[in-house]
Amino acid sequence: MGHYGQMRILVVEDEPLLADAVAKWLRGDAHAVDVVGDGGAALERRGVNDYDVVVLDRDLPVTHGDDVCRDLVARDGATRILMLTAAAEIDDRVTGLALGADDYLPKPFAFPELSARVTALGRRSRAATPPILQRAGVRLDPHRREVFRDGRYVPLSRKEFAVLAELLRADGAVVSAEQLLEKAWDEHTDPFTNAVRMTILKLRRKLGEPQVVLTDPGVGYRIP
């Protein structure tokens, strides 16, 4: 499918098999995905991390999805909410949207439709991104998930693609390793890991000479 760009997504679903399947599918679209199984954990996680989209099961135990939705909307209007529910009645959908959910997907659903709806919400959660990102001879197409360096196609892994996209979006500004970790990896990644450094090294090798990804020691990375 086409890719609008990498997002940070929170999946709130109390059925472990479905939660894992949704997370795996969305990670396949190169998104960073965190998963929780109840409403309380969702609100706690939202207090720590910024999310572009929350995929929220309405029928949660303990703290109902409606209450979670209300709370998320009250504390942050920028995060988009896709509500999942086993109820397909129109009244249920209207109620969910009235609470502040941005979209509604009844179970069972097709994963490609889930991707399409999450991508559409992602467009609304952030400032418009140029369809094609270009800088220093590097051309990145988020939709086709293609990268070219001076006209040469460059095959990249999902993480390399996500990191390069963030560097290009910065438009010459320095991006810290912490920012890259937040955008391209999920929260289970150790912040002291060398994952960012290793990904940058592989990215440089694939993009070739002269180097376009520069290091500002102790600050981060940039494409001048």
N, C-alpha and C positions, 0 to 999 in steps of 0.2 A: 504494500500500500504506500501511498505518498506520505511524506513526513513533514509536518509543519515545523517541527523543531523539538528538541529535547525538553521534557518537563519534569518537575518534581511532583509526584502523585502519591496521595495517601489512600489506600484501600481499607475500608472499614466493613468487615464481613465476618460473621460469627461461624459460618460453615467453612472449616479449614480447607477442605478440598477445593471448594469454589474460590476461596480467597487466594490459594496458591496458584490456581489455574489462571485467574485474572492477572495476578502479579507477573506470572511467567509470560503471559501474552503481551502485557504492556512493556515489560522489559525487552521483549523481542522487537519492540518499536523504538528501542534505545532510550526509554525513559528511566529515570531513577524512581523506584517504587518502594514505599514502606507499607507494611501491613499490620493492622491491629484487629482484634476480635471483638471489641466492645466499645460502647460510646464514651465511657470514661477515659479509656486509653486514647481514644481519638482526640478528645479535647486536650488531654495532657500533651500529646504529640504535637498538636497544632500550636500549643504554647511555646514549643521549642523550635519547630521548623516552619519555614514558609512553603506553602504548597500552591502550585498552579491550579490543580484540580483535586477534589476529594470525591472518590467513588464510594458512596454511602448506602449501605443496606438499610432500608427503612425499618425492618422488623428485627431490631437488635434486642438482646436480653438486657435487663437491668435499666440502662439508660436508653430509652427508645430513640430510633433514628430521627423522629420528628424533633425531639428535644436537642439532639446533637446538631441538626440542621439549623434550628433557631439560634443556638449558641454561636455556631460558626458564622452565620450571617451577621449577628450582632457585633461580633468582635473583629470581623474582617470582611469587607465587601469585595475585596479583590479576588479571593479564592472562589473558584467556580465549583458547584456541587452537582454531581450526577447521582441521582437517587435510584437505587435498585429496589424492586419490590416484587413479591410473588403475586400481588394483587394487580389485576389488569383492568379493574373497573375505572371508568372515567372519573368518578367522584374521588377515588383514591389518588389519581394522578393530579387532579385539580388541587386537592388538599396539599400534596407534596410541593407543588409549584407555588401555592399560596404562602407556604412557610418560608420560601426564599430559595428553594432548589432551582437550578438553572435548566436542568433537563431531567428526564424521567425515562427509565428503561425497565420494562417488565421482564421478570424471569419466566421461562428460560429465554436467553438471548443468544444471538450469534456473535462470536468474538470480533469479526470484522466490523459489525455495527457498533460494538463497544468502542473500538479504536476510532471509528469515524466520529462518534459523539464526543469522545475525550479530546480529539484533535480540534474539533469545532469549538469546544469550550476553551481550549488552550489559546485559540486565537483571540478570544474575548478577555482572557485574564492578563494579557500582557500587551504592551505597546506593539503596534504593527511592525513586523520584521520584514525587511526586503526579501522578496521571493528568492533572489540570488545574493549570496554574500561574497564580496570580492575585495581582495586587498593583497598588495605585494605579489601579484601574479598568481595568487591562489583564488580559485573560483569554487564555491560550495553551493550546491543546490539542495536545500532541505527537503524538498518534495521528492525528488528522484533519488536522494541520498547518494549523490555523486560529487566527487572532488577532482578538480583538475589543477595542475601546476604548469603554468606556461603552455597550456594546451594538451599536456600529457595527463592521461587518466591515472589517478592515484587510488588504489584499493585500500580502504581503511577498515579497521575493526569498529564495532559500535562505540566503544569508549574513545578511541582515537577521533572518530567523527564528532562525537559529542564535545570533546575538549576543543577541537579545532573550531567548531561552530561558536562556542562561547568566546574564544579568543577573537574571532572575526567580528562577532557582535559588539565587542568592546571598542571597536573602531580606533585601535591604536593605544588605548589605555591599558594599564597593567592590570592583570587578573591574578589574584592570589591563589595559591594552592588550595586554601580553604574554600574559596568561592568555586573552584573547579570541582572539588570534592562534593560540595553541596548540590551542584547542578548535574553532575554526571555519574555520581555513585549513590547508592542508598545508604541509610544511616548506620548499617552494620559495618561499614568500612572504618577501620581504625584511623582516626585523624593523624596519627603519627606514622602511618604507612608510607612507603615510597611509591605507592601506586601512581600518583600524579607524575612524579619524576620519571618513572619507567615509561609511562604512556607518552610523555613529552619526548623522551629519547627515541622511541619507536616512530613517533610522528615526524620528527626531524629527519630520521633516516629515510622514511618513505617519501617525504616531500623533496629531499635532495638538496643539492647546493645551488646557489648560496643559501645559507640558513635564513629562514624567515621568522622562526619562533625564537625570540630572544629571551634571555633570563636577566631580570633585574635582581641581583643577589639580595636575599632576605626580604624581597617584596613580592615577586611573582613573575609572570610571563606576559609577553606582549608580541604583537605582530606590527612592526612600525609602518 
